[in-house]
Amino acid sequence: MKFIVSSSSLLKHLQQINGVVAANTVLPILEDFLFEIQDKKLSIVATDLETVMRVQLSVESEASGRVCIPAKILIESLKNIADQPLTFSIDANYGIEITSDNGKYKIMGENPDNFPKEPSVDDTNSFTIKSSALVTAINKTLFAVSNDDLRPAMNGVFFELGKDSIQFVATDAHKLVRYKRTDVKPGSTESFIVPKKPLTLLKNALPDNDDVLTINYNSNHFFVIQDEVQLSCRLIDARFPDYRVVIPANNPFKLMVSKIDFQNALKRVSVFSNKSTNQVVLSITGNELQLAAQDVDFSFEGTERMACQFDGDDMQIAFNARFMIEMLNAADTTEVNVELSTPTKAGLIKPSEQGEGEDLLMLVMPLMINN
């Protein structure tokens, strides 16, 4: 088997799926890429048994065939080769010879028959979504996913399908994000939890444009199919917590602030906060917001004042500044609304303006104020 491919194009495609490759795996074959050639198209597959990702690119080749190539050495070598055509020659024992303009490199490949099989897309339901809509949904929810292995249901994003809309929900019990799109019509009422790792890979591999993706799913697997990129992963087999019960029905006090000014003030003041809690106390008096943080152990203290619009009684409430900064990142507006009720109840953060067909709601639990 022999084929010719552009070195930069090959490296770009490999980097899109390299995140799937498991390091220190029990099965050495999982440290390889599977190369498959058919009709002058090269398909490259990576898997860790939970997630499978496939990319395609055009190559010059007369024959079809398959081979497994160790991922690490292939990527390391391509990073140091200038953009040029590379010729891959594979012999009957899976020995691989790569020829460049001024060099020859040899790698020992493996038998492709030992590479794990991909789950099949049979018996699945499907719907379509714009690539940009899925990328946006992932960007707005992924930061709120929990890393606690004892709560597997929170280790992914909850996809809640309706007839005329789709909701993406993520929570780690301290913060929660609910992002709704009414321009996606799944046509059926179902739900499932997609793990964090495949969503991170999709966010980096999918184009942020109007390409239409097909999403297939069944009770065990989730599939995303785009022209050049395909991904399948095992769903999290757990029940997502009832997030609706924690969203307050009525937070009467409304605070409106400039997103950038608020975010920058939080960044500056939180430097002086306790490193384990990142606590920043917000004191709202009339149309003035004061941010204060202190670390008693080191005698650090920082305060700032800024203008705001506030409709409600004067109050003091404390939040984890890191959570607040992450949430403000997800709001694509110049101003944000923070809805509050009492110092012990969750605060809601919403962009002052929402895009057409979009609805973003973020919730953050307050911290106890130590007087």
Contacts in CASP RR format, 6 or more apart in sequence:
PFRMAT RR
TARGET T0000
AUTHOR 0000-0000-0000
METHOD contacts of the structure
MODEL  1
MKFIVSSSSLLKHLQQINGVVAANTVLPILEDFLFEIQDKKLSIVATDLE
TVMRVQLSVESEASGRVCIPAKILIESLKNIADQPLTFSIDANYGIEITS
DNGKYKIMGENPDNFPKEPSVDDTNSFTIKSSALVTAINKTLFAVSNDDL
RPAMNGVFFELGKDSIQFVATDAHKLVRYKRTDVKPGSTESFIVPKKPLT
LLKNALPDNDDVLTINYNSNHFFVIQDEVQLSCRLIDARFPDYRVVIPAN
NPFKLMVSKIDFQNALKRVSVFSNKSTNQVVLSITGNELQLAAQDVDFSF
EGTERMACQFDGDDMQIAFNARFMIEMLNAADTTEVNVELSTPTKAGLIK
PSEQGEGEDLLMLVMPLMINN
1 37 0 8 1.000
1 61 0 8 1.000
1 63 0 8 1.000
1 64 0 8 1.000
1 65 0 8 1.000
1 67 0 8 1.000
1 89 0 8 1.000
1 90 0 8 1.000
2 61 0 8 1.000
2 62 0 8 1.000
2 63 0 8 1.000
2 87 0 8 1.000
2 88 0 8 1.000
2 89 0 8 1.000
2 90 0 8 1.000
3 37 0 8 1.000
3 42 0 8 1.000
3 59 0 8 1.000
3 60 0 8 1.000
3 61 0 8 1.000
3 87 0 8 1.000
3 88 0 8 1.000
4 59 0 8 1.000
4 60 0 8 1.000
4 61 0 8 1.000
4 85 0 8 1.000
4 86 0 8 1.000
4 87 0 8 1.000
4 88 0 8 1.000
5 42 0 8 1.000
5 57 0 8 1.000
5 59 0 8 1.000
5 60 0 8 1.000
5 85 0 8 1.000
5 86 0 8 1.000
5 88 0 8 1.000
6 83 0 8 1.000
6 84 0 8 1.000
6 85 0 8 1.000
6 86 0 8 1.000
7 78 0 8 1.000
7 81 0 8 1.000
7 82 0 8 1.000
7 83 0 8 1.000
7 84 0 8 1.000
7 85 0 8 1.000
7 86 0 8 1.000
7 100 0 8 1.000
8 83 0 8 1.000
9 57 0 8 1.000
10 57 0 8 1.000
10 78 0 8 1.000
10 86 0 8 1.000
11 75 0 8 1.000
11 78 0 8 1.000
11 79 0 8 1.000
13 44 0 8 1.000
13 55 0 8 1.000
13 57 0 8 1.000
13 228 0 8 1.000
14 33 0 8 1.000
14 44 0 8 1.000
14 55 0 8 1.000
14 71 0 8 1.000
14 74 0 8 1.000
14 75 0 8 1.000
14 78 0 8 1.000
15 75 0 8 1.000
16 53 0 8 1.000
16 55 0 8 1.000
16 201 0 8 1.000
16 204 0 8 1.000
16 205 0 8 1.000
16 229 0 8 1.000
17 33 0 8 1.000
17 44 0 8 1.000
17 45 0 8 1.000
17 46 0 8 1.000
17 53 0 8 1.000
17 54 0 8 1.000
17 55 0 8 1.000
17 201 0 8 1.000
17 205 0 8 1.000
18 46 0 8 1.000
18 71 0 8 1.000
18 75 0 8 1.000
19 46 0 8 1.000
19 201 0 8 1.000
20 46 0 8 1.000
20 47 0 8 1.000
20 48 0 8 1.000
20 51 0 8 1.000
20 52 0 8 1.000
20 53 0 8 1.000
20 201 0 8 1.000
21 30 0 8 1.000
21 31 0 8 1.000
21 33 0 8 1.000
21 46 0 8 1.000
21 48 0 8 1.000
21 71 0 8 1.000
21 72 0 8 1.000
22 30 0 8 1.000
22 31 0 8 1.000
22 48 0 8 1.000
22 49 0 8 1.000
23 31 0 8 1.000
25 31 0 8 1.000
25 48 0 8 1.000
27 49 0 8 1.000
27 116 0 8 1.000
28 110 0 8 1.000
29 68 0 8 1.000
29 110 0 8 1.000
29 114 0 8 1.000
29 115 0 8 1.000
29 116 0 8 1.000
30 47 0 8 1.000
30 48 0 8 1.000
30 49 0 8 1.000
30 116 0 8 1.000
31 70 0 8 1.000
31 71 0 8 1.000
31 72 0 8 1.000
32 68 0 8 1.000
32 69 0 8 1.000
32 70 0 8 1.000
32 71 0 8 1.000
32 109 0 8 1.000
32 110 0 8 1.000
32 115 0 8 1.000
33 44 0 8 1.000
33 45 0 8 1.000
33 46 0 8 1.000
33 68 0 8 1.000
33 69 0 8 1.000
33 71 0 8 1.000
33 74 0 8 1.000
34 44 0 8 1.000
34 45 0 8 1.000
34 46 0 8 1.000
34 66 0 8 1.000
34 67 0 8 1.000
34 68 0 8 1.000
34 112 0 8 1.000
34 115 0 8 1.000
35 42 0 8 1.000
35 43 0 8 1.000
35 44 0 8 1.000
35 66 0 8 1.000
35 67 0 8 1.000
35 68 0 8 1.000
35 69 0 8 1.000
35 112 0 8 1.000
36 42 0 8 1.000
36 43 0 8 1.000
36 44 0 8 1.000
36 45 0 8 1.000
36 64 0 8 1.000
36 65 0 8 1.000
36 66 0 8 1.000
36 112 0 8 1.000
37 43 0 8 1.000
37 59 0 8 1.000
37 61 0 8 1.000
37 63 0 8 1.000
37 64 0 8 1.000
37 65 0 8 1.000
37 66 0 8 1.000
38 64 0 8 1.000
38 65 0 8 1.000
39 64 0 8 1.000
40 58 0 8 1.000
40 59 0 8 1.000
40 60 0 8 1.000
40 61 0 8 1.000
41 56 0 8 1.000
41 57 0 8 1.000
41 58 0 8 1.000
41 59 0 8 1.000
42 56 0 8 1.000
42 57 0 8 1.000
42 58 0 8 1.000
42 59 0 8 1.000
42 61 0 8 1.000
43 54 0 8 1.000
43 55 0 8 1.000
43 56 0 8 1.000
44 54 0 8 1.000
44 55 0 8 1.000
44 56 0 8 1.000
44 57 0 8 1.000
45 52 0 8 1.000
45 53 0 8 1.000
45 54 0 8 1.000
45 115 0 8 1.000
45 118 0 8 1.000
46 52 0 8 1.000
46 53 0 8 1.000
46 71 0 8 1.000
47 53 0 8 1.000
47 115 0 8 1.000
47 116 0 8 1.000
47 118 0 8 1.000
49 116 0 8 1.000
50 195 0 8 1.000
50 197 0 8 1.000
50 233 0 8 1.000
50 234 0 8 1.000
51 195 0 8 1.000
51 197 0 8 1.000
51 198 0 8 1.000
51 201 0 8 1.000
51 231 0 8 1.000
51 232 0 8 1.000
51 233 0 8 1.000
51 234 0 8 1.000
52 116 0 8 1.000
52 118 0 8 1.000
52 119 0 8 1.000
52 231 0 8 1.000
52 232 0 8 1.000
52 233 0 8 1.000
53 198 0 8 1.000
53 201 0 8 1.000
53 205 0 8 1.000
53 229 0 8 1.000
53 230 0 8 1.000
53 231 0 8 1.000
54 118 0 8 1.000
54 229 0 8 1.000
54 230 0 8 1.000
54 231 0 8 1.000
55 205 0 8 1.000
55 228 0 8 1.000
55 229 0 8 1.000
55 230 0 8 1.000
56 227 0 8 1.000
56 228 0 8 1.000
57 228 0 8 1.000
66 112 0 8 1.000
67 90 0 8 1.000
67 94 0 8 1.000
67 96 0 8 1.000
67 109 0 8 1.000
67 110 0 8 1.000
67 112 0 8 1.000
68 94 0 8 1.000
68 109 0 8 1.000
68 110 0 8 1.000
68 111 0 8 1.000
68 112 0 8 1.000
68 114 0 8 1.000
68 115 0 8 1.000
69 96 0 8 1.000
69 107 0 8 1.000
69 109 0 8 1.000
70 107 0 8 1.000
70 108 0 8 1.000
70 109 0 8 1.000
70 110 0 8 1.000
73 107 0 8 1.000
74 107 0 8 1.000
77 98 0 8 1.000
77 105 0 8 1.000
81 100 0 8 1.000
84 100 0 8 1.000
84 101 0 8 1.000
86 98 0 8 1.000
86 99 0 8 1.000
86 100 0 8 1.000
87 98 0 8 1.000
87 99 0 8 1.000
88 96 0 8 1.000
88 97 0 8 1.000
88 98 0 8 1.000
89 96 0 8 1.000
89 97 0 8 1.000
89 99 0 8 1.000
90 96 0 8 1.000
90 97 0 8 1.000
90 109 0 8 1.000
91 97 0 8 1.000
94 108 0 8 1.000
94 109 0 8 1.000
94 110 0 8 1.000
94 111 0 8 1.000
95 106 0 8 1.000
95 107 0 8 1.000
95 108 0 8 1.000
95 109 0 8 1.000
96 106 0 8 1.000
96 107 0 8 1.000
96 108 0 8 1.000
96 109 0 8 1.000
97 104 0 8 1.000
97 105 0 8 1.000
97 106 0 8 1.000
98 104 0 8 1.000
98 105 0 8 1.000
98 106 0 8 1.000
98 107 0 8 1.000
118 232 0 8 1.000
119 220 0 8 1.000
119 221 0 8 1.000
119 223 0 8 1.000
119 232 0 8 1.000
119 234 0 8 1.000
121 216 0 8 1.000
121 223 0 8 1.000
121 225 0 8 1.000
121 232 0 8 1.000
123 218 0 8 1.000
124 216 0 8 1.000
124 217 0 8 1.000
124 218 0 8 1.000
124 221 0 8 1.000
124 223 0 8 1.000
125 188 0 8 1.000
125 190 0 8 1.000
125 216 0 8 1.000
125 217 0 8 1.000
125 218 0 8 1.000
126 214 0 8 1.000
126 215 0 8 1.000
126 216 0 8 1.000
126 217 0 8 1.000
127 161 0 8 1.000
127 166 0 8 1.000
127 184 0 8 1.000
127 185 0 8 1.000
127 186 0 8 1.000
127 187 0 8 1.000
127 214 0 8 1.000
127 215 0 8 1.000
128 184 0 8 1.000
128 212 0 8 1.000
128 213 0 8 1.000
128 214 0 8 1.000
128 215 0 8 1.000
129 166 0 8 1.000
129 181 0 8 1.000
129 184 0 8 1.000
129 212 0 8 1.000
129 213 0 8 1.000
129 215 0 8 1.000
130 183 0 8 1.000
130 209 0 8 1.000
130 210 0 8 1.000
130 211 0 8 1.000
130 212 0 8 1.000
130 213 0 8 1.000
131 206 0 8 1.000
131 207 0 8 1.000
131 208 0 8 1.000
131 209 0 8 1.000
131 210 0 8 1.000
131 211 0 8 1.000
131 212 0 8 1.000
131 213 0 8 1.000
131 226 0 8 1.000
132 207 0 8 1.000
132 208 0 8 1.000
132 209 0 8 1.000
132 210 0 8 1.000
133 181 0 8 1.000
133 183 0 8 1.000
133 184 0 8 1.000
134 202 0 8 1.000
134 206 0 8 1.000
134 213 0 8 1.000
134 215 0 8 1.000
134 224 0 8 1.000
135 202 0 8 1.000
135 203 0 8 1.000
135 206 0 8 1.000
135 208 0 8 1.000
136 179 0 8 1.000
136 208 0 8 1.000
136 358 0 8 1.000
137 157 0 8 1.000
137 168 0 8 1.000
137 179 0 8 1.000
137 181 0 8 1.000
138 157 0 8 1.000
138 168 0 8 1.000
138 199 0 8 1.000
138 200 0 8 1.000
138 202 0 8 1.000
138 203 0 8 1.000
139 203 0 8 1.000
139 330 0 8 1.000
140 168 0 8 1.000
140 177 0 8 1.000
140 179 0 8 1.000
140 330 0 8 1.000
140 360 0 8 1.000
141 157 0 8 1.000
141 168 0 8 1.000
141 169 0 8 1.000
141 170 0 8 1.000
141 177 0 8 1.000
141 179 0 8 1.000
142 157 0 8 1.000
142 170 0 8 1.000
142 196 0 8 1.000
142 199 0 8 1.000
142 200 0 8 1.000
142 203 0 8 1.000
143 170 0 8 1.000
143 177 0 8 1.000
143 326 0 8 1.000
143 329 0 8 1.000
143 330 0 8 1.000
144 170 0 8 1.000
144 171 0 8 1.000
144 172 0 8 1.000
144 175 0 8 1.000
144 176 0 8 1.000
144 177 0 8 1.000
144 326 0 8 1.000
144 362 0 8 1.000
145 154 0 8 1.000
145 155 0 8 1.000
145 156 0 8 1.000
145 157 0 8 1.000
145 170 0 8 1.000
145 172 0 8 1.000
145 196 0 8 1.000
146 154 0 8 1.000
146 155 0 8 1.000
146 156 0 8 1.000
146 171 0 8 1.000
146 172 0 8 1.000
146 173 0 8 1.000
147 155 0 8 1.000
147 172 0 8 1.000
148 154 0 8 1.000
148 155 0 8 1.000
148 172 0 8 1.000
149 155 0 8 1.000
151 173 0 8 1.000
152 236 0 8 1.000
152 237 0 8 1.000
152 238 0 8 1.000
153 193 0 8 1.000
153 236 0 8 1.000
153 238 0 8 1.000
153 239 0 8 1.000
153 240 0 8 1.000
153 241 0 8 1.000
154 170 0 8 1.000
154 171 0 8 1.000
154 172 0 8 1.000
154 173 0 8 1.000
154 240 0 8 1.000
154 241 0 8 1.000
155 193 0 8 1.000
155 195 0 8 1.000
155 196 0 8 1.000
155 236 0 8 1.000
156 170 0 8 1.000
156 193 0 8 1.000
156 194 0 8 1.000
156 195 0 8 1.000
156 196 0 8 1.000
156 199 0 8 1.000
156 236 0 8 1.000
157 168 0 8 1.000
157 169 0 8 1.000
157 170 0 8 1.000
157 193 0 8 1.000
157 194 0 8 1.000
157 196 0 8 1.000
157 199 0 8 1.000
158 167 0 8 1.000
158 168 0 8 1.000
158 169 0 8 1.000
158 170 0 8 1.000
158 191 0 8 1.000
158 192 0 8 1.000
158 193 0 8 1.000
158 240 0 8 1.000
158 243 0 8 1.000
159 166 0 8 1.000
159 167 0 8 1.000
159 168 0 8 1.000
159 191 0 8 1.000
159 192 0 8 1.000
159 193 0 8 1.000
159 194 0 8 1.000
159 217 0 8 1.000
160 166 0 8 1.000
160 167 0 8 1.000
160 168 0 8 1.000
160 169 0 8 1.000
160 191 0 8 1.000
161 186 0 8 1.000
161 187 0 8 1.000
161 188 0 8 1.000
161 189 0 8 1.000
161 190 0 8 1.000
161 191 0 8 1.000
162 186 0 8 1.000
162 187 0 8 1.000
162 188 0 8 1.000
162 189 0 8 1.000
162 190 0 8 1.000
163 185 0 8 1.000
163 186 0 8 1.000
163 187 0 8 1.000
163 188 0 8 1.000
163 189 0 8 1.000
164 182 0 8 1.000
164 185 0 8 1.000
164 187 0 8 1.000
165 180 0 8 1.000
165 181 0 8 1.000
165 182 0 8 1.000
165 184 0 8 1.000
165 185 0 8 1.000
166 180 0 8 1.000
166 181 0 8 1.000
166 184 0 8 1.000
166 186 0 8 1.000
167 178 0 8 1.000
167 179 0 8 1.000
167 180 0 8 1.000
167 181 0 8 1.000
168 177 0 8 1.000
168 178 0 8 1.000
168 179 0 8 1.000
168 180 0 8 1.000
169 176 0 8 1.000
169 177 0 8 1.000
169 178 0 8 1.000
169 179 0 8 1.000
169 240 0 8 1.000
169 243 0 8 1.000
170 176 0 8 1.000
170 177 0 8 1.000
171 177 0 8 1.000
171 241 0 8 1.000
171 243 0 8 1.000
173 365 0 8 1.000
174 320 0 8 1.000
174 323 0 8 1.000
174 364 0 8 1.000
174 365 0 8 1.000
175 323 0 8 1.000
175 326 0 8 1.000
175 327 0 8 1.000
175 362 0 8 1.000
175 363 0 8 1.000
175 364 0 8 1.000
175 365 0 8 1.000
176 243 0 8 1.000
176 246 0 8 1.000
176 247 0 8 1.000
176 362 0 8 1.000
176 363 0 8 1.000
177 327 0 8 1.000
177 330 0 8 1.000
177 360 0 8 1.000
177 361 0 8 1.000
177 362 0 8 1.000
177 363 0 8 1.000
178 243 0 8 1.000
178 247 0 8 1.000
178 359 0 8 1.000
178 360 0 8 1.000
178 361 0 8 1.000
178 362 0 8 1.000
178 363 0 8 1.000
179 358 0 8 1.000
179 359 0 8 1.000
179 360 0 8 1.000
179 361 0 8 1.000
180 358 0 8 1.000
180 359 0 8 1.000
180 360 0 8 1.000
181 357 0 8 1.000
181 358 0 8 1.000
182 357 0 8 1.000
182 358 0 8 1.000
182 359 0 8 1.000
183 356 0 8 1.000
183 357 0 8 1.000
190 217 0 8 1.000
191 240 0 8 1.000
192 217 0 8 1.000
192 222 0 8 1.000
192 235 0 8 1.000
193 235 0 8 1.000
193 236 0 8 1.000
193 238 0 8 1.000
193 240 0 8 1.000
194 222 0 8 1.000
194 233 0 8 1.000
194 235 0 8 1.000
194 236 0 8 1.000
195 233 0 8 1.000
195 234 0 8 1.000
195 235 0 8 1.000
195 236 0 8 1.000
197 233 0 8 1.000
198 222 0 8 1.000
198 231 0 8 1.000
198 233 0 8 1.000
201 231 0 8 1.000
202 224 0 8 1.000
202 229 0 8 1.000
202 231 0 8 1.000
205 229 0 8 1.000
205 231 0 8 1.000
206 213 0 8 1.000
206 224 0 8 1.000
206 226 0 8 1.000
206 229 0 8 1.000
207 226 0 8 1.000
211 226 0 8 1.000
211 227 0 8 1.000
213 224 0 8 1.000
213 225 0 8 1.000
213 226 0 8 1.000
214 224 0 8 1.000
214 225 0 8 1.000
215 222 0 8 1.000
215 223 0 8 1.000
215 224 0 8 1.000
215 225 0 8 1.000
216 222 0 8 1.000
216 223 0 8 1.000
216 225 0 8 1.000
217 223 0 8 1.000
217 235 0 8 1.000
219 235 0 8 1.000
220 234 0 8 1.000
220 235 0 8 1.000
220 237 0 8 1.000
221 232 0 8 1.000
221 233 0 8 1.000
221 234 0 8 1.000
221 235 0 8 1.000
222 232 0 8 1.000
222 233 0 8 1.000
222 234 0 8 1.000
222 235 0 8 1.000
223 230 0 8 1.000
223 231 0 8 1.000
223 232 0 8 1.000
224 230 0 8 1.000
224 231 0 8 1.000
224 232 0 8 1.000
246 346 0 8 1.000
246 363 0 8 1.000
247 346 0 8 1.000
247 348 0 8 1.000
247 361 0 8 1.000
247 363 0 8 1.000
248 339 0 8 1.000
248 341 0 8 1.000
248 345 0 8 1.000
248 346 0 8 1.000
248 347 0 8 1.000
248 348 0 8 1.000
250 341 0 8 1.000
251 339 0 8 1.000
251 340 0 8 1.000
251 341 0 8 1.000
251 345 0 8 1.000
251 347 0 8 1.000
251 348 0 8 1.000
252 312 0 8 1.000
252 341 0 8 1.000
253 310 0 8 1.000
253 311 0 8 1.000
253 312 0 8 1.000
253 313 0 8 1.000
253 315 0 8 1.000
253 339 0 8 1.000
253 340 0 8 1.000
253 341 0 8 1.000
254 309 0 8 1.000
254 310 0 8 1.000
254 311 0 8 1.000
254 312 0 8 1.000
254 337 0 8 1.000
254 338 0 8 1.000
254 339 0 8 1.000
255 284 0 8 1.000
255 289 0 8 1.000
255 308 0 8 1.000
255 309 0 8 1.000
255 310 0 8 1.000
255 337 0 8 1.000
255 338 0 8 1.000
255 339 0 8 1.000
255 340 0 8 1.000
256 308 0 8 1.000
256 309 0 8 1.000
256 310 0 8 1.000
256 335 0 8 1.000
256 336 0 8 1.000
256 337 0 8 1.000
256 338 0 8 1.000
256 352 0 8 1.000
257 289 0 8 1.000
257 306 0 8 1.000
257 308 0 8 1.000
257 309 0 8 1.000
257 335 0 8 1.000
257 336 0 8 1.000
257 338 0 8 1.000
258 306 0 8 1.000
258 334 0 8 1.000
258 335 0 8 1.000
259 328 0 8 1.000
259 331 0 8 1.000
259 333 0 8 1.000
259 334 0 8 1.000
259 335 0 8 1.000
259 336 0 8 1.000
260 334 0 8 1.000
261 306 0 8 1.000
262 289 0 8 1.000
262 306 0 8 1.000
262 328 0 8 1.000
262 336 0 8 1.000
263 325 0 8 1.000
263 328 0 8 1.000
263 329 0 8 1.000
265 291 0 8 1.000
265 304 0 8 1.000
265 306 0 8 1.000
266 280 0 8 1.000
266 291 0 8 1.000
266 321 0 8 1.000
266 324 0 8 1.000
266 325 0 8 1.000
266 328 0 8 1.000
267 321 0 8 1.000
267 325 0 8 1.000
268 304 0 8 1.000
269 280 0 8 1.000
269 291 0 8 1.000
269 292 0 8 1.000
269 293 0 8 1.000
269 302 0 8 1.000
269 303 0 8 1.000
269 304 0 8 1.000
269 321 0 8 1.000
270 278 0 8 1.000
270 280 0 8 1.000
270 293 0 8 1.000
270 321 0 8 1.000
270 322 0 8 1.000
270 325 0 8 1.000
271 293 0 8 1.000
272 293 0 8 1.000
272 294 0 8 1.000
272 295 0 8 1.000
272 300 0 8 1.000
272 301 0 8 1.000
272 302 0 8 1.000
273 279 0 8 1.000
273 280 0 8 1.000
273 293 0 8 1.000
273 294 0 8 1.000
273 295 0 8 1.000
273 300 0 8 1.000
273 321 0 8 1.000
274 293 0 8 1.000
274 294 0 8 1.000
274 295 0 8 1.000
274 296 0 8 1.000
274 297 0 8 1.000
275 295 0 8 1.000
277 320 0 8 1.000
277 367 0 8 1.000
278 320 0 8 1.000
278 321 0 8 1.000
278 322 0 8 1.000
278 323 0 8 1.000
279 293 0 8 1.000
279 318 0 8 1.000
279 319 0 8 1.000
279 320 0 8 1.000
279 321 0 8 1.000
279 367 0 8 1.000
280 291 0 8 1.000
280 292 0 8 1.000
280 293 0 8 1.000
280 318 0 8 1.000
280 319 0 8 1.000
280 320 0 8 1.000
280 321 0 8 1.000
280 324 0 8 1.000
281 291 0 8 1.000
281 292 0 8 1.000
281 293 0 8 1.000
281 316 0 8 1.000
281 317 0 8 1.000
281 318 0 8 1.000
281 369 0 8 1.000
282 289 0 8 1.000
282 290 0 8 1.000
282 291 0 8 1.000
282 316 0 8 1.000
282 317 0 8 1.000
282 318 0 8 1.000
282 319 0 8 1.000
283 289 0 8 1.000
283 290 0 8 1.000
283 292 0 8 1.000
283 314 0 8 1.000
283 315 0 8 1.000
283 316 0 8 1.000
284 290 0 8 1.000
284 308 0 8 1.000
284 310 0 8 1.000
284 314 0 8 1.000
284 315 0 8 1.000
284 316 0 8 1.000
285 314 0 8 1.000
286 310 0 8 1.000
286 314 0 8 1.000
287 307 0 8 1.000
287 308 0 8 1.000
287 309 0 8 1.000
287 310 0 8 1.000
288 305 0 8 1.000
288 306 0 8 1.000
288 307 0 8 1.000
288 308 0 8 1.000
289 305 0 8 1.000
289 306 0 8 1.000
289 307 0 8 1.000
289 308 0 8 1.000
289 310 0 8 1.000
290 303 0 8 1.000
290 304 0 8 1.000
290 305 0 8 1.000
291 303 0 8 1.000
291 304 0 8 1.000
291 305 0 8 1.000
291 306 0 8 1.000
292 301 0 8 1.000
292 302 0 8 1.000
292 303 0 8 1.000
293 300 0 8 1.000
293 301 0 8 1.000
293 302 0 8 1.000
293 303 0 8 1.000
293 321 0 8 1.000
294 300 0 8 1.000
294 301 0 8 1.000
294 302 0 8 1.000
295 301 0 8 1.000
315 340 0 8 1.000
315 342 0 8 1.000
315 343 0 8 1.000
316 343 0 8 1.000
316 369 0 8 1.000
317 340 0 8 1.000
317 343 0 8 1.000
317 347 0 8 1.000
317 366 0 8 1.000
317 369 0 8 1.000
318 343 0 8 1.000
318 366 0 8 1.000
318 367 0 8 1.000
318 368 0 8 1.000
318 369 0 8 1.000
319 364 0 8 1.000
319 366 0 8 1.000
319 367 0 8 1.000
320 364 0 8 1.000
320 367 0 8 1.000
323 364 0 8 1.000
324 349 0 8 1.000
324 364 0 8 1.000
327 349 0 8 1.000
327 362 0 8 1.000
327 364 0 8 1.000
328 336 0 8 1.000
328 349 0 8 1.000
330 360 0 8 1.000
330 362 0 8 1.000
331 349 0 8 1.000
331 350 0 8 1.000
331 351 0 8 1.000
331 360 0 8 1.000
331 362 0 8 1.000
332 351 0 8 1.000
333 351 0 8 1.000
333 352 0 8 1.000
333 353 0 8 1.000
334 352 0 8 1.000
335 352 0 8 1.000
336 349 0 8 1.000
336 350 0 8 1.000
336 351 0 8 1.000
336 352 0 8 1.000
337 349 0 8 1.000
337 350 0 8 1.000
337 351 0 8 1.000
337 352 0 8 1.000
338 347 0 8 1.000
338 348 0 8 1.000
338 349 0 8 1.000
339 347 0 8 1.000
339 348 0 8 1.000
339 349 0 8 1.000
339 350 0 8 1.000
340 347 0 8 1.000
341 347 0 8 1.000
343 366 0 8 1.000
343 369 0 8 1.000
344 366 0 8 1.000
345 366 0 8 1.000
346 363 0 8 1.000
346 364 0 8 1.000
346 365 0 8 1.000
346 366 0 8 1.000
347 363 0 8 1.000
347 364 0 8 1.000
347 365 0 8 1.000
347 366 0 8 1.000
348 361 0 8 1.000
348 362 0 8 1.000
348 363 0 8 1.000
349 361 0 8 1.000
349 362 0 8 1.000
349 363 0 8 1.000
349 364 0 8 1.000
350 360 0 8 1.000
350 361 0 8 1.000
350 362 0 8 1.000
351 360 0 8 1.000
354 360 0 8 1.000
END
